Amino acid sequence: MAYKATTIEELIDIMKRVQGDKTLTQFAAELDLSKQYLSNVYHRHKEPSERLLEQLGFTRQTAYVRSPTAASREKKQ
């Protein structure tokens, strides 16, 4: 099944679905990551690494969004 996550919260929700009934220890071992690191990602103490994203079949994409404040300043000039 294909998943799309545009926020860290969505990614964490998908990770929890993929984890299913496995314990954190089991899921971390399956991903070849430490239990502590995975816990830190779940609690938003750490960003997901490229390695974690790769293990889950994701890639990181960055978007740059201009703030409305900057756009409104430009219109005034």
HELIX and SHEET records of a PDB file:
HELIX    1   1 ILE A    8  GLN A   19  1                                  12    
HELIX    2   2 LEU A   24  LEU A   31  1                                   8    
HELIX    3   3 LYS A   35  TYR A   42  1                                   8    
HELIX    4   4 GLU A   50  LEU A   56  1                                   7    
HELIX    5   5 PRO A   68  LYS A   76  1                                   9    
END                                                                             
